[in-house]
Amino acid sequence: MPETKTTETVEKPKHLTNPRRAFVKKTGKTLMRKVAAHQSKASLVPNSPLVDPDHFDFLKPISENWETIRDEALEVLKFREQIPGFQEISPDQYKIATGKNWRTFVLFGFGERLDKNAQIAPKTADLIGAVPNVQTAMFSILAPGYHIPAHTGVTKGILRVHLGLIIPKEREKCRIRVGDTITAWKPGEMFIIDDTYEHEVWNDTDEERVVLLLDFDRPMKWSGRFLNKVMLSAMKFTAFYQDPKKNLEDAEARLEAAIHQNNENMEAMSD
């Protein structure tokens, strides 16, 4: 078994030390906590760390077609080296993602389909597109021996699906803790978390782990939905939206260029 690669102490990127950015982040977190209290009361599903998938009939096609999704993930992994680390997309994640230990291939970001990436996994993108109020969807690729330290999400208004795709043989050593509940991934098995609970991940194996992560709006009464919409709309005016959006566009373009070059090389070899 490999030694667990915990995240090393890393220096905050200089562009994240901007006082205005720090103020917006601190203020946003305070507002999110206040909004979360109301959204908990407005929720139409349990507020537990894990939420039963049976509450969401619209997710059944995702789990029923998990092998199709897995096969497209395998195609994506052929271009593994061009898939960015999570912190390359979202710089504020620098504390929990380092190097290429946690790669993310994003299909939907901030409610928008990434068309270039979707061309590589079209069936998966179509299945995700049928989910109401989808916010983010990605293949989450975790390196052998890596540990994502404890952290919390920012909004109670979103729930996160985990669908096991490519799971190490010693799957009990590849697991997530949400609150006090520890769950090991299983191929084809879906579970849903409320990531405002503290959570952390271990891959204490010598194999890569790949899961589909899918964020969608929590079912809530109208007041909770309204607050969620307002907060997500306001976020679009900040660097916490604008930076990842730009980085996603750049990552898509790099991957598209790599695939184009690979195809040209294959054609040249066949001549």
TORKOL-4160 file (C-alpha; in steps of 0.2 Angstrom, whole numbers, padded with zeros to 4 digits, m for minus):
271
<pt num="1" X="0000" Y="0000" Z="0000"/>
<pt num="2" X="0007" Y="0017" Z="m0004"/>
<pt num="3" X="0011" Y="0030" Z="0008"/>
<pt num="4" X="m0004" Y="0043" Z="0009"/>
<pt num="5" X="0001" Y="0059" Z="0000"/>
<pt num="6" X="m0006" Y="0072" Z="0011"/>
<pt num="7" X="m0007" Y="0089" Z="0005"/>
<pt num="8" X="0009" Y="0098" Z="0009"/>
<pt num="9" X="0010" Y="0116" Z="0016"/>
<pt num="10" X="0008" Y="0127" Z="0002"/>
<pt num="11" X="0010" Y="0146" Z="0000"/>
<pt num="12" X="m0006" Y="0155" Z="m0005"/>
<pt num="13" X="m0005" Y="0161" Z="m0023"/>
<pt num="14" X="m0001" Y="0179" Z="m0024"/>
<pt num="15" X="m0016" Y="0184" Z="m0034"/>
<pt num="16" X="m0027" Y="0177" Z="m0020"/>
<pt num="17" X="m0020" Y="0189" Z="m0007"/>
<pt num="18" X="m0029" Y="0204" Z="m0014"/>
<pt num="19" X="m0037" Y="0213" Z="0000"/>
<pt num="20" X="m0053" Y="0216" Z="m0010"/>
<pt num="21" X="m0054" Y="0197" Z="m0014"/>
<pt num="22" X="m0051" Y="0192" Z="0004"/>
<pt num="23" X="m0065" Y="0204" Z="0009"/>
<pt num="24" X="m0078" Y="0197" Z="m0003"/>
<pt num="25" X="m0073" Y="0179" Z="0002"/>
<pt num="26" X="m0076" Y="0183" Z="0020"/>
<pt num="27" X="m0092" Y="0193" Z="0018"/>
<pt num="28" X="m0098" Y="0179" Z="0006"/>
<pt num="29" X="m0095" Y="0165" Z="0018"/>
<pt num="30" X="m0104" Y="0175" Z="0032"/>
<pt num="31" X="m0119" Y="0178" Z="0020"/>
<pt num="32" X="m0119" Y="0159" Z="0015"/>
<pt num="33" X="m0120" Y="0154" Z="0033"/>
<pt num="34" X="m0135" Y="0164" Z="0036"/>
<pt num="35" X="m0143" Y="0159" Z="0020"/>
<pt num="36" X="m0139" Y="0141" Z="0024"/>
<pt num="37" X="m0149" Y="0142" Z="0040"/>
<pt num="38" X="m0165" Y="0147" Z="0031"/>
<pt num="39" X="m0162" Y="0134" Z="0017"/>
<pt num="40" X="m0161" Y="0120" Z="0030"/>
<pt num="41" X="m0178" Y="0125" Z="0035"/>
<pt num="42" X="m0184" Y="0127" Z="0018"/>
<pt num="43" X="m0177" Y="0110" Z="0012"/>
<pt num="44" X="m0189" Y="0097" Z="0005"/>
<pt num="45" X="m0177" Y="0083" Z="0008"/>
<pt num="46" X="m0167" Y="0078" Z="0023"/>
<pt num="47" X="m0153" Y="0089" Z="0029"/>
<pt num="48" X="m0142" Y="0074" Z="0034"/>
<pt num="49" X="m0124" Y="0072" Z="0028"/>
<pt num="50" X="m0130" Y="0059" Z="0016"/>
<pt num="51" X="m0146" Y="0060" Z="0007"/>
<pt num="52" X="m0155" Y="0044" Z="m0001"/>
<pt num="53" X="m0155" Y="0044" Z="m0020"/>
<pt num="54" X="m0172" Y="0037" Z="m0019"/>
<pt num="55" X="m0178" Y="0055" Z="m0016"/>
<pt num="56" X="m0173" Y="0060" Z="m0034"/>
<pt num="57" X="m0181" Y="0049" Z="m0048"/>
<pt num="58" X="m0172" Y="0060" Z="m0061"/>
<pt num="59" X="m0156" Y="0053" Z="m0056"/>
<pt num="60" X="m0160" Y="0035" Z="m0061"/>
<pt num="61" X="m0155" Y="0036" Z="m0079"/>
<pt num="62" X="m0138" Y="0042" Z="m0072"/>
<pt num="63" X="m0135" Y="0026" Z="m0061"/>
<pt num="64" X="m0144" Y="0015" Z="m0074"/>
<pt num="65" X="m0131" Y="0020" Z="m0088"/>
<pt num="66" X="m0116" Y="0020" Z="m0076"/>
<pt num="67" X="m0106" Y="0008" Z="m0088"/>
<pt num="68" X="m0109" Y="0020" Z="m0103"/>
<pt num="69" X="m0102" Y="0034" Z="m0092"/>
<pt num="70" X="m0087" Y="0024" Z="m0086"/>
<pt num="71" X="m0083" Y="0019" Z="m0104"/>
<pt num="72" X="m0083" Y="0038" Z="m0109"/>
<pt num="73" X="m0072" Y="0042" Z="m0094"/>
<pt num="74" X="m0060" Y="0029" Z="m0100"/>
<pt num="75" X="m0059" Y="0038" Z="m0116"/>
<pt num="76" X="m0056" Y="0054" Z="m0107"/>
<pt num="77" X="m0042" Y="0046" Z="m0097"/>
<pt num="78" X="m0032" Y="0043" Z="m0113"/>
<pt num="79" X="m0028" Y="0062" Z="m0112"/>
<pt num="80" X="m0024" Y="0061" Z="m0094"/>
<pt num="81" X="m0009" Y="0073" Z="m0095"/>
<pt num="82" X="m0020" Y="0087" Z="m0102"/>
<pt num="83" X="m0033" Y="0086" Z="m0088"/>
<pt num="84" X="m0030" Y="0100" Z="m0076"/>
<pt num="85" X="m0028" Y="0099" Z="m0057"/>
<pt num="86" X="m0043" Y="0105" Z="m0048"/>
<pt num="87" X="m0033" Y="0120" Z="m0041"/>
<pt num="88" X="m0029" Y="0125" Z="m0059"/>
<pt num="89" X="m0047" Y="0127" Z="m0062"/>
<pt num="90" X="m0052" Y="0134" Z="m0045"/>
<pt num="91" X="m0037" Y="0143" Z="m0038"/>
<pt num="92" X="m0045" Y="0145" Z="m0021"/>
<pt num="93" X="m0044" Y="0126" Z="m0019"/>
<pt num="94" X="m0025" Y="0126" Z="m0017"/>
<pt num="95" X="m0025" Y="0120" Z="0001"/>
<pt num="96" X="m0034" Y="0104" Z="m0004"/>
<pt num="97" X="m0028" Y="0100" Z="m0021"/>
<pt num="98" X="m0009" Y="0100" Z="m0026"/>
<pt num="99" X="0000" Y="0096" Z="m0042"/>
<pt num="100" X="m0010" Y="0083" Z="m0053"/>
<pt num="101" X="m0015" Y="0073" Z="m0038"/>
<pt num="102" X="m0034" Y="0078" Z="m0040"/>
<pt num="103" X="m0038" Y="0081" Z="m0058"/>
<pt num="104" X="m0055" Y="0087" Z="m0064"/>
<pt num="105" X="m0063" Y="0085" Z="m0082"/>
<pt num="106" X="m0078" Y="0097" Z="m0081"/>
<pt num="107" X="m0093" Y="0094" Z="m0092"/>
<pt num="108" X="m0104" Y="0107" Z="m0084"/>
<pt num="109" X="m0099" Y="0122" Z="m0075"/>
<pt num="110" X="m0110" Y="0135" Z="m0066"/>
<pt num="111" X="m0125" Y="0128" Z="m0075"/>
<pt num="112" X="m0117" Y="0129" Z="m0092"/>
<pt num="113" X="m0113" Y="0114" Z="m0103"/>
<pt num="114" X="m0094" Y="0114" Z="m0109"/>
<pt num="115" X="m0097" Y="0110" Z="m0127"/>
<pt num="116" X="m0079" Y="0105" Z="m0132"/>
<pt num="117" X="m0077" Y="0093" Z="m0117"/>
<pt num="118" X="m0095" Y="0087" Z="m0120"/>
<pt num="119" X="m0089" Y="0081" Z="m0137"/>
<pt num="120" X="m0077" Y="0069" Z="m0129"/>
<pt num="121" X="m0091" Y="0062" Z="m0117"/>
<pt num="122" X="m0107" Y="0065" Z="m0127"/>
<pt num="123" X="m0118" Y="0052" Z="m0119"/>
<pt num="124" X="m0113" Y="0057" Z="m0102"/>
<pt num="125" X="m0116" Y="0075" Z="m0106"/>
<pt num="126" X="m0133" Y="0071" Z="m0112"/>
<pt num="127" X="m0138" Y="0061" Z="m0097"/>
<pt num="128" X="m0132" Y="0075" Z="m0086"/>
<pt num="129" X="m0141" Y="0088" Z="m0096"/>
<pt num="130" X="m0157" Y="0080" Z="m0092"/>
<pt num="131" X="m0155" Y="0083" Z="m0074"/>
<pt num="132" X="m0165" Y="0098" Z="m0068"/>
<pt num="133" X="m0155" Y="0113" Z="m0062"/>
<pt num="134" X="m0138" Y="0105" Z="m0064"/>
<pt num="135" X="m0124" Y="0116" Z="m0058"/>
<pt num="136" X="m0108" Y="0107" Z="m0060"/>
<pt num="137" X="m0103" Y="0090" Z="m0067"/>
<pt num="138" X="m0086" Y="0082" Z="m0069"/>
<pt num="139" X="m0075" Y="0067" Z="m0069"/>
<pt num="140" X="m0065" Y="0068" Z="m0052"/>
<pt num="141" X="m0049" Y="0058" Z="m0054"/>
<pt num="142" X="m0039" Y="0055" Z="m0038"/>
<pt num="143" X="m0021" Y="0049" Z="m0038"/>
<pt num="144" X="m0015" Y="0034" Z="m0029"/>
<pt num="145" X="m0011" Y="0037" Z="m0011"/>
<pt num="146" X="m0018" Y="0055" Z="m0010"/>
<pt num="147" X="m0028" Y="0062" Z="0004"/>
<pt num="148" X="m0040" Y="0077" Z="0002"/>
<pt num="149" X="m0040" Y="0085" Z="0019"/>
<pt num="150" X="m0056" Y="0090" Z="0028"/>
<pt num="151" X="m0065" Y="0105" Z="0021"/>
<pt num="152" X="m0083" Y="0111" Z="0019"/>
<pt num="153" X="m0093" Y="0117" Z="0004"/>
<pt num="154" X="m0101" Y="0134" Z="0002"/>
<pt num="155" X="m0119" Y="0133" Z="0000"/>
<pt num="156" X="m0133" Y="0122" Z="0007"/>
<pt num="157" X="m0143" Y="0125" Z="m0009"/>
<pt num="158" X="m0134" Y="0112" Z="m0019"/>
<pt num="159" X="m0132" Y="0093" Z="m0017"/>
<pt num="160" X="m0118" Y="0083" Z="m0024"/>
<pt num="161" X="m0120" Y="0066" Z="m0032"/>
<pt num="162" X="m0105" Y="0053" Z="m0032"/>
<pt num="163" X="m0106" Y="0039" Z="m0044"/>
<pt num="164" X="m0092" Y="0026" Z="m0043"/>
<pt num="165" X="m0084" Y="0023" Z="m0060"/>
<pt num="166" X="m0066" Y="0016" Z="m0059"/>
<pt num="167" X="m0063" Y="0011" Z="m0041"/>
<pt num="168" X="m0047" Y="0002" Z="m0034"/>
<pt num="169" X="m0049" Y="m0016" Z="m0030"/>
<pt num="170" X="m0046" Y="m0013" Z="m0012"/>
<pt num="171" X="m0061" Y="m0001" Z="m0012"/>
<pt num="172" X="m0063" Y="m0001" Z="0007"/>
<pt num="173" X="m0046" Y="0009" Z="0007"/>
<pt num="174" X="m0053" Y="0022" Z="m0005"/>
<pt num="175" X="m0067" Y="0032" Z="0005"/>
<pt num="176" X="m0075" Y="0048" Z="0010"/>
<pt num="177" X="m0080" Y="0054" Z="0027"/>
<pt num="178" X="m0095" Y="0066" Z="0027"/>
<pt num="179" X="m0098" Y="0072" Z="0045"/>
<pt num="180" X="m0097" Y="0056" Z="0055"/>
<pt num="181" X="m0101" Y="0044" Z="0041"/>
<pt num="182" X="m0088" Y="0035" Z="0031"/>
<pt num="183" X="m0092" Y="0028" Z="0014"/>
<pt num="184" X="m0082" Y="0018" Z="0001"/>
<pt num="185" X="m0085" Y="0020" Z="m0017"/>
<pt num="186" X="m0091" Y="0005" Z="m0027"/>
<pt num="187" X="m0092" Y="0004" Z="m0046"/>
<pt num="188" X="m0110" Y="0009" Z="m0052"/>
<pt num="189" X="m0116" Y="0014" Z="m0034"/>
<pt num="190" X="m0123" Y="0031" Z="m0032"/>
<pt num="191" X="m0124" Y="0041" Z="m0016"/>
<pt num="192" X="m0128" Y="0060" Z="m0012"/>
<pt num="193" X="m0119" Y="0071" Z="0000"/>
<pt num="194" X="m0123" Y="0088" Z="0008"/>
<pt num="195" X="m0105" Y="0095" Z="0006"/>
<pt num="196" X="m0108" Y="0109" Z="0019"/>
<pt num="197" X="m0104" Y="0095" Z="0031"/>
<pt num="198" X="m0086" Y="0093" Z="0034"/>
<pt num="199" X="m0079" Y="0080" Z="0023"/>
<pt num="200" X="m0062" Y="0072" Z="0018"/>
<pt num="201" X="m0056" Y="0059" Z="0006"/>
<pt num="202" X="m0043" Y="0045" Z="0006"/>
<pt num="203" X="m0036" Y="0034" Z="m0008"/>
<pt num="204" X="m0025" Y="0023" Z="0002"/>
<pt num="205" X="m0022" Y="0012" Z="m0013"/>
<pt num="206" X="m0010" Y="0011" Z="m0027"/>
<pt num="207" X="m0023" Y="0013" Z="m0040"/>
<pt num="208" X="m0032" Y="0028" Z="m0047"/>
<pt num="209" X="m0050" Y="0032" Z="m0042"/>
<pt num="210" X="m0063" Y="0040" Z="m0054"/>
<pt num="211" X="m0080" Y="0045" Z="m0050"/>
<pt num="212" X="m0093" Y="0057" Z="m0058"/>
<pt num="213" X="m0097" Y="0072" Z="m0047"/>
<pt num="214" X="m0114" Y="0080" Z="m0051"/>
<pt num="215" X="m0121" Y="0096" Z="m0042"/>
<pt num="216" X="m0139" Y="0100" Z="m0043"/>
<pt num="217" X="m0150" Y="0112" Z="m0034"/>
<pt num="218" X="m0157" Y="0106" Z="m0017"/>
<pt num="219" X="m0176" Y="0104" Z="m0018"/>
<pt num="220" X="m0183" Y="0118" Z="m0007"/>
<pt num="221" X="m0198" Y="0129" Z="m0004"/>
<pt num="222" X="m0199" Y="0145" Z="m0015"/>
<pt num="223" X="m0190" Y="0155" Z="m0002"/>
<pt num="224" X="m0175" Y="0144" Z="m0002"/>
<pt num="225" X="m0175" Y="0143" Z="m0021"/>
<pt num="226" X="m0175" Y="0162" Z="m0022"/>
<pt num="227" X="m0161" Y="0164" Z="m0010"/>
<pt num="228" X="m0151" Y="0151" Z="m0019"/>
<pt num="229" X="m0154" Y="0160" Z="m0036"/>
<pt num="230" X="m0149" Y="0177" Z="m0029"/>
<pt num="231" X="m0133" Y="0170" Z="m0021"/>
<pt num="232" X="m0127" Y="0161" Z="m0036"/>
<pt num="233" X="m0131" Y="0176" Z="m0047"/>
<pt num="234" X="m0121" Y="0187" Z="m0036"/>
<pt num="235" X="m0107" Y="0175" Z="m0036"/>
<pt num="236" X="m0105" Y="0178" Z="m0055"/>
<pt num="237" X="m0099" Y="0196" Z="m0052"/>
<pt num="238" X="m0084" Y="0190" Z="m0042"/>
<pt num="239" X="m0067" Y="0182" Z="m0045"/>
<pt num="240" X="m0074" Y="0166" Z="m0038"/>
<pt num="241" X="m0084" Y="0164" Z="m0054"/>
<pt num="242" X="m0074" Y="0173" Z="m0066"/>
<pt num="243" X="m0057" Y="0165" Z="m0063"/>
<pt num="244" X="m0064" Y="0147" Z="m0064"/>
<pt num="245" X="m0074" Y="0151" Z="m0080"/>
<pt num="246" X="m0059" Y="0158" Z="m0089"/>
<pt num="247" X="m0048" Y="0143" Z="m0083"/>
<pt num="248" X="m0061" Y="0131" Z="m0089"/>
<pt num="249" X="m0061" Y="0139" Z="m0106"/>
<pt num="250" X="m0042" Y="0138" Z="m0107"/>
<pt num="251" X="m0042" Y="0120" Z="m0101"/>
<pt num="252" X="m0055" Y="0115" Z="m0114"/>
<pt num="253" X="m0044" Y="0123" Z="m0128"/>
<pt num="254" X="m0028" Y="0115" Z="m0123"/>
<pt num="255" X="m0037" Y="0098" Z="m0122"/>
<pt num="256" X="m0045" Y="0101" Z="m0139"/>
<pt num="257" X="m0028" Y="0105" Z="m0146"/>
<pt num="258" X="m0020" Y="0090" Z="m0139"/>
<pt num="259" X="m0033" Y="0078" Z="m0146"/>
<pt num="260" X="m0032" Y="0087" Z="m0163"/>
<pt num="261" X="m0013" Y="0084" Z="m0163"/>
<pt num="262" X="m0015" Y="0066" Z="m0158"/>
<pt num="263" X="m0027" Y="0063" Z="m0172"/>
<pt num="264" X="m0015" Y="0071" Z="m0184"/>
<pt num="265" X="m0001" Y="0060" Z="m0178"/>
<pt num="266" X="m0012" Y="0044" Z="m0179"/>
<pt num="267" X="m0016" Y="0049" Z="m0197"/>
<pt num="268" X="0002" Y="0052" Z="m0201"/>
<pt num="269" X="0007" Y="0035" Z="m0194"/>
<pt num="270" X="m0006" Y="0026" Z="m0205"/>
<pt num="271" X="0000" Y="0034" Z="m0221"/>
